[in-house]
Amino acid sequence: MIPVDPGTVTTIRAIDEGSEELFGGLWPFIKRTLMLFLPLWVLLLCWAAGLPNIVSALFSGLSLSVIVAIERYKLRQIARKDN
């Protein structure tokens, strides 16, 4: 049998649990779609507000870090629940 690090198993289990949310109805799917297109929407809103393109792109890029932070928080919650 191949030895597996327990932390890796927990991480894989945490990543796989996202598909179980899709059985909960339409809202989890819509929520993930909204998060996927958030940087594009931020860019378009800033552009429509008349901000320079470089500022719009900067805010759009910063919204990506918000998505990463939220996903890390969710993974930590799932890992704590497993332990």
Secondary structure, 3 states (H helix, E strand, C coil): CCCCCHHHHHHHHHHHCHHHHHHHCCHHHHHHHHHHHHHHHHHHHHHHCCCCHHHHHHHHHHHHHHHHHHHHHHHHHHHHHHC
